[in-house]
Amino acid sequence: MNHQFGDFGGQYVPEPVIKALEELEQAFNTHIQDPDFKKEYRYYLNEYVGRPSSLYFAENMTKELNGGKIYLKREDLNHTGAHKINNTIGQILLAKRMGKKKIIAETGAGQHGVATATAAAMFGMACEIFMGKEDTDRQRLNVFRMELLGAKVTPVTRGTQTLSDAVDEAIEKWVERIDDTFYLLGSAVGPHPYPYVVREFQKIIGEETLKQIKEKEGRLPDYCIACVGGGSNAIGLFHEFVPHDEVKLIGVEAAGKGIDTKDHAATMTLGSEGVIHGMRTIYLSNEDGTPMPVYSISAGLDYPGVGPEHAHLKNSNRGKYESITDEEAVKALLYLSQIEGIIPAIESAHAIAYARKFVPTLDKDQIVIINVSGRGDKDVEAIEKYINEHHIDIKQV
């Protein structure tokens, strides 16, 4: 397995971690080809997660925007309410076959944490989730969900107390417990082979979407749009379409309070190449090369880097990356809720917000697929607070 995506990827980690990564890679390469493993994985996706998720024609949104034809890939309908469960089921099945007894993970918005705790409960494994203190405050409902499922949630109080710091803490604890513990990384980031592992367990999104759009429209879409933090939901959708040059891939990241401020997570827009969390990628850095503090209303997008495959897609001009502000995302969440009766996660709302601006510029015979990577139940309290503080008219979006 190649360690690189073009100039990006690799393994920039201490020697003790190399050994664990090699063990993971060997197990992954063995089991991902095993018909019994694949059969078991698909069984749980179908019978437990509820796949395939629907590809829904957003008729009201299509009419209102008066441009291209819009389809929504409904990952919000999965068990636990997001795409994250696709990956946690796959990795825990790997952990079982490797003889690991304990699971540790990091989480930002809490969706990966909930999905990890869910899978750990089902397979009877001890589970500890590291989450930035700031994110535990923003996502109290998801913290309680993890605890309900039997997981231990450990708040991380260093740095910005968000996702980047949770990743650092989880990796450090993993190194201390490598013999019996499996690190279940939630996004397509980190040292090799994690970006490949996560992509392989998320590419089901794009595989289903390709089949579904051909059944519905008889052809490929013109555009695929997804939000990008670390980038697992986006790479899950994009991967199947990468060989088809006629399909344009658009990732949407968090502009926070604006890219002209310091309060954003616009990695692709303003970042530079370097090493973070064991990988070479594009990330937001200070002059000394350390990761910049980042901000987004979305706990799932406030990450200073991006998966190395996304960095490669950008640099090779195969993917295009845009940014959306907090305000635009909040209004998009309200918009989709009111026009289609679907409350999206605030992460997914970034993709919806970009589509609101972009789709009206298209011809009516063009087809756009937007990945609704998660549902917005977890965000309702934070959105209500934002609306009240910013005096947004809930009916004027």
HELIX and SHEET records of a PDB file:
HELIX    1   1 GLU A   15  HIS A   31  1                                  17    
HELIX    2   2 PRO A   35  TYR A   44  1                                  10    
HELIX    3   3 LEU A   45  VAL A   49  3                                   5    
HELIX    4   4 GLU A   59  LEU A   65  1                                   7    
HELIX    5   5 GLU A   75  LEU A   77  5                                   3    
HELIX    6   6 LYS A   84  ARG A   97  1                                  14    
HELIX    7   7 GLN A  111  PHE A  123  1                                  13    
HELIX    8   8 LYS A  133  ARG A  138  1                                   6    
HELIX    9   9 ARG A  140  LEU A  148  1                                   9    
HELIX   10  10 LEU A  163  GLU A  176  1                                  14    
HELIX   11  11 TYR A  194  GLN A  202  1                                   9    
HELIX   12  12 ILE A  204  GLU A  217  1                                  14    
HELIX   13  13 SER A  232  PHE A  238  1                                   7    
HELIX   14  14 HIS A  239  PHE A  241  5                                   3    
HELIX   15  15 THR A  267  LEU A  270  1                                   4    
HELIX   16  16 PRO A  308  ASN A  315  1                                   8    
HELIX   17  17 ASP A  326  GLU A  340  1                                  15    
HELIX   18  18 ILE A  346  PHE A  358  1                                  13    
HELIX   19  19 VAL A  359  THR A  361  5                                   3    
HELIX   20  20 ASP A  377  ASP A  379  5                                   3    
HELIX   21  21 VAL A  380  GLU A  389  1                                  10    
SHEET    1   A 2 GLN A   4  PHE A   5  0                                        
SHEET    2   A 2 PHE A   8  GLY A   9 -1                                        
SHEET    1   B 6 LEU A  55  PHE A  57  0                                        
SHEET    2   B 6 LYS A  69  ARG A  74 -1                                        
SHEET    3   B 6 ILE A 367  VAL A 372  1                                        
SHEET    4   B 6 TYR A 223  CYS A 227  1                                        
SHEET    5   B 6 LYS A 248  GLY A 256  1                                        
SHEET    6   B 6 GLY A 319  THR A 325  1                                        
SHEET    1   C 4 LYS A 152  VAL A 156  0                                        
SHEET    2   C 4 ALA A 126  GLY A 132  1                                        
SHEET    3   C 4 LYS A 102  THR A 107  1                                        
SHEET    4   C 4 THR A 181  TYR A 183  1                                        
SHEET    1   D 2 SER A 272  ILE A 276  0                                        
SHEET    2   D 2 MET A 279  TYR A 283 -1                                        
END                                                                             
